[in-house]
Amino acid sequence: MKRRTFLMGTSAAAAAAAFGMPVALAQRKPDELIWADQLPGSLDPHAVFDVPMQGYMVNIYDTLYVYQSNPPKLVPWIATGHTVSEDGLTWTFKLRDGIKFHDGSALTAEDVVWSFQRLLGIKKGAASAFLPVLDPANVTAPDKATVVFKLKHPYVPFLSATPLVAIVNRRVLEPNIKDNDWGTAWLSSNSAGSGPYVLDPATYQPVQQLDMKRFADHFMGWAHNKSPVEIVRRRNILETTTRINALIKGDIDATDSYLPTDQVERVLASKTATVSKDESMRVMVLRMNNKKAPFDNVNYRRALSHAFNYKGFISGVLKDYAVRNAGPIPANLWGAPTDLPPYEYSLDKAKELLAKAKAEGAPVEREIEIHIQQHLAQTTQAAQILQQDLRKIGVTLKIVPNLWPQLVSSTSKPETTPDMWVHWVSTYFVDPENWIGQMYDSQFHGTWKASCWYTNEKVDKLLQEARRLADQEKRKALYEEASRIVVSEAADIWIYNTIELRGLSNRVKGFSFTPIGSGADFRILSLTG
Amino acid sequence: MTRFILRRLLLALPALFGLLVLTFIMLRVLPNDPSAALAGENASPEQIAAVRKAYGFDEPLWKQFVIYVGQVGRADFGNSIISNRPVVSDIAWRMPATIELTFASLLFAAVVGIPLGTMAAVWHNSPFDHVMRVVTVGGLAIASFWFAIILQIVFSMELDWLPLRGRFPVGVDPPANITGLYLVDSLLTLRFDQFVHALAHIVMPALTLSLGGLASIARFTRAGVLETMQKDFVHYAEAAGYARKRIIWVYVLRNSVVAATTQIGLLFGTLISSAVAVEAIFDWPGVGSYAVSAILTSDYKAVLAVTLIVGVIYALVNIVVDVVHALLDPRVAESM
């Protein structure tokens, strides 16, 4: 090419872009989905377990059981079913035939055993759900289609935790093991699964972008979906305004599922996109450090529980896209007592209780602190609402900005745990154990979920018993009783159960929400237009 | 000149080491232990302790520092504690995007800012100068995220002239990786279609990022030109009958632009730090957004590496600026 042609081309292109000629924007492909939600920090499903990982795992890997629809139902997936021994210790799972990993090799009971042993060996991610009840040696495969788990003691939530464990391909991983790391360095940016989609490791960039292609040989087949999505491009768009504009413009097909409530109307008013509103299982809690004075006084905690303007927050800030939750268990899950009245907002009652606490010797004049998660606006808003009302009853609340890693680390001891802090408890597995069990049983002290340091022997006993019993009706009664006690003792301030708000383009069909993975199950989605 | 450059390079080393020490102390002395978050959902204190040991967080701080400096000396910045990948490879993928955006902004700021500043000086106290003053003060004062959102709404959402976000259309192959700079690589491979995409994507972020720099370059140039115009040689040239255009754009400008050149070097640092916000708004896949994620997750190795690499680039740019400065004004090199 001559210099002149080169220059002319360049100038023409520059002029086109700079002086407002509409630039030929790339056309969206009909079978390609762009999903703009957070990505997990690393891709090893046994090393990380959080909400973004759930959305990844459900597509790349398969599990013994899965959760589907809302409220979530536990359905056999690569297993055909299971049996439990009389004593509740031996769990036997039968596997389906003909399941293939992405490399074409067969998924057998051996792979299930190795996957559980790997999870227990790495001791991160979802391992905590199993470590107290399961030794690696007690997961065995008597034959190719049978897996047997022998638990140390009866633990009924075991079944509901099985969807946490991705079954990985041992043959792919073993050559990539370095320094006894279970292949985790390699699996952090690669995949070894059998799920409906295959990762494209070449284009993967942590936290930024991840592409996956449809796996035509997935064991469930594709008969359920006439026009499946061939390629999913996951992009993490940090800025909310940009994410929403991109959705309205048709640049992307889905946002995250926590749209700011003031943006919902804007998306709905557009001709290109809509908002899926689904009640999830994710409870917002203001934690109180029950071991620190004056929070060790029950009347002080009750006073604070009455001082939060629940309606003002839920209606004013969240535009009613949230459901008031009276206790720790999400109101839409069994075990949450339906007749339990939530704490009402009443500064008179709060004052009265504060006086009582003072009379009992609680140092109610002390300035207290609430730690918020700096990058999550709602935690600040909740803290500010509480701060205003507490000022009216003579309590000074200081708001301290903080970040998740530091907060989690501070909750290992009562002395370092903040007076109060704000977080949500999401669905890791659908069982009251995920909320009340791990939040209020004193055996979990030192973990962030139990960071209120609540101790009540009766509650401990009820929760222990509930883990042991197979009969759900009996368990339900125990959880309800435990809930009533915890709520009457105002261990924490429970605010609401989340309604997830996900922006979806009108091209997306077949979206079905489940609290686990928040509806990022691409297998059932299709695109029109 | 070689001696001058070497001297400047040597002077940069202690500054960079100071940066390393400071960043390390800030990240590791403040309560900042990612172990608990890394150990996972509901991890027991034993699990957390195991993670702490595996990452060496249980070692005394001085030892952690010595180990880290040793690694950096071998150009090994370690693995990200979150993504488990070498931070250098993650940064290498993102750095060209930030460099491209920063240089495009700098170029735009200089190419537009210097002539505007000169014109404001030549016609000082004219209506043009007053308007320029308002515009440049505005340019310095305007919040870049506000300006960015206005650009997005007007040029992308309403007029649909420019893409809203990103560096390249999703699902379209980017230019062959030669320098990593899409504008350059697409030209080198004569792919004008790719060049148009890359240019269309960079216009709004570069404009946003250049705003503050453009304003300060224009103001510095104006001051420099005004001062030079009072010099004797200008009066002599005028008396000798040189064309006014030639006097201003050749003689005056060359003698005035020194101040603006120094400003460009300093601006580079400001631009890289402002790029954090601009990259986030335009979803530009640079080191800014990477650094934000790393800070939120306490990924201290990633934060350290970003700080240090940006520090090195900043030092190099300033050395280049010094050299240019010396070429424009030979007295500078002599005085060193």
Chai-1 contact restraints between the chains, C-beta under 6 A:
chainA,res_idxA,chainB,res_idxB,connection_type,confidence,min_distance_angstrom,max_distance_angstrom,comment,restraint_id
A,M1,B,L190,contact,1.0,0.0,6.0,A-B,restraint_1
A,G9,B,F192,contact,1.0,0.0,6.0,A-B,restraint_2
A,A13,B,F192,contact,1.0,0.0,6.0,A-B,restraint_3
A,A13,B,F195,contact,1.0,0.0,6.0,A-B,restraint_4
A,A13,B,V196,contact,1.0,0.0,6.0,A-B,restraint_5
A,A17,B,L199,contact,1.0,0.0,6.0,A-B,restraint_6
A,A17,B,A200,contact,1.0,0.0,6.0,A-B,restraint_7
A,A17,B,V203,contact,1.0,0.0,6.0,A-B,restraint_8
A,G20,B,W161,contact,1.0,0.0,6.0,A-B,restraint_9
A,P22,B,W161,contact,1.0,0.0,6.0,A-B,restraint_10
A,V23,B,A200,contact,1.0,0.0,6.0,A-B,restraint_11
A,A26,B,P169,contact,1.0,0.0,6.0,A-B,restraint_12
A,A26,B,V172,contact,1.0,0.0,6.0,A-B,restraint_13
A,E32,B,G171,contact,1.0,0.0,6.0,A-B,restraint_14
A,I34,B,V170,contact,1.0,0.0,6.0,A-B,restraint_15
A,G41,B,I82,contact,1.0,0.0,6.0,A-B,restraint_16
A,S42,B,S83,contact,1.0,0.0,6.0,A-B,restraint_17
A,S42,B,N84,contact,1.0,0.0,6.0,A-B,restraint_18
A,F49,B,G40,contact,1.0,0.0,6.0,A-B,restraint_19
A,F49,B,E41,contact,1.0,0.0,6.0,A-B,restraint_20
A,K123,B,Q47,contact,1.0,0.0,6.0,A-B,restraint_21
A,K124,B,A39,contact,1.0,0.0,6.0,A-B,restraint_22
A,K124,B,G40,contact,1.0,0.0,6.0,A-B,restraint_23
A,G125,B,G40,contact,1.0,0.0,6.0,A-B,restraint_24
A,S128,B,E41,contact,1.0,0.0,6.0,A-B,restraint_25
A,S128,B,N42,contact,1.0,0.0,6.0,A-B,restraint_26
A,S128,B,A43,contact,1.0,0.0,6.0,A-B,restraint_27
A,A185,B,N84,contact,1.0,0.0,6.0,A-B,restraint_28
A,S188,B,N84,contact,1.0,0.0,6.0,A-B,restraint_29
A,S189,B,R85,contact,1.0,0.0,6.0,A-B,restraint_30
A,Q205,B,W93,contact,1.0,0.0,6.0,A-B,restraint_31
A,P206,B,S83,contact,1.0,0.0,6.0,A-B,restraint_32
A,V207,B,S293,contact,1.0,0.0,6.0,A-B,restraint_33
A,Q208,B,P285,contact,1.0,0.0,6.0,A-B,restraint_34
A,R233,B,V170,contact,1.0,0.0,6.0,A-B,restraint_35
A,I237,B,D283,contact,1.0,0.0,6.0,A-B,restraint_36
A,L238,B,A280,contact,1.0,0.0,6.0,A-B,restraint_37
A,L238,B,S289,contact,1.0,0.0,6.0,A-B,restraint_38
A,E239,B,A280,contact,1.0,0.0,6.0,A-B,restraint_39
A,E239,B,I281,contact,1.0,0.0,6.0,A-B,restraint_40
A,T242,B,R165,contact,1.0,0.0,6.0,A-B,restraint_41
A,T242,B,I281,contact,1.0,0.0,6.0,A-B,restraint_42
A,T242,B,D283,contact,1.0,0.0,6.0,A-B,restraint_43
A,N245,B,M157,contact,1.0,0.0,6.0,A-B,restraint_44
A,N245,B,L164,contact,1.0,0.0,6.0,A-B,restraint_45
A,A246,B,L164,contact,1.0,0.0,6.0,A-B,restraint_46
A,A246,B,R165,contact,1.0,0.0,6.0,A-B,restraint_47
A,K249,B,L164,contact,1.0,0.0,6.0,A-B,restraint_48
A,D251,B,L164,contact,1.0,0.0,6.0,A-B,restraint_49
A,H375,B,L296,contact,1.0,0.0,6.0,A-B,restraint_50
A,P405,B,P34,contact,1.0,0.0,6.0,A-B,restraint_51
A,P405,B,A37,contact,1.0,0.0,6.0,A-B,restraint_52
A,P405,B,S298,contact,1.0,0.0,6.0,A-B,restraint_53
A,Q406,B,P31,contact,1.0,0.0,6.0,A-B,restraint_54
A,V408,B,A36,contact,1.0,0.0,6.0,A-B,restraint_55
A,V408,B,A37,contact,1.0,0.0,6.0,A-B,restraint_56
A,S409,B,D33,contact,1.0,0.0,6.0,A-B,restraint_57
A,S409,B,A36,contact,1.0,0.0,6.0,A-B,restraint_58
A,S412,B,P45,contact,1.0,0.0,6.0,A-B,restraint_59
A,Y428,B,E41,contact,1.0,0.0,6.0,A-B,restraint_60
A,Q438,B,N42,contact,1.0,0.0,6.0,A-B,restraint_61
A,G446,B,P45,contact,1.0,0.0,6.0,A-B,restraint_62
A,T447,B,N42,contact,1.0,0.0,6.0,A-B,restraint_63
A,K449,B,N42,contact,1.0,0.0,6.0,A-B,restraint_64
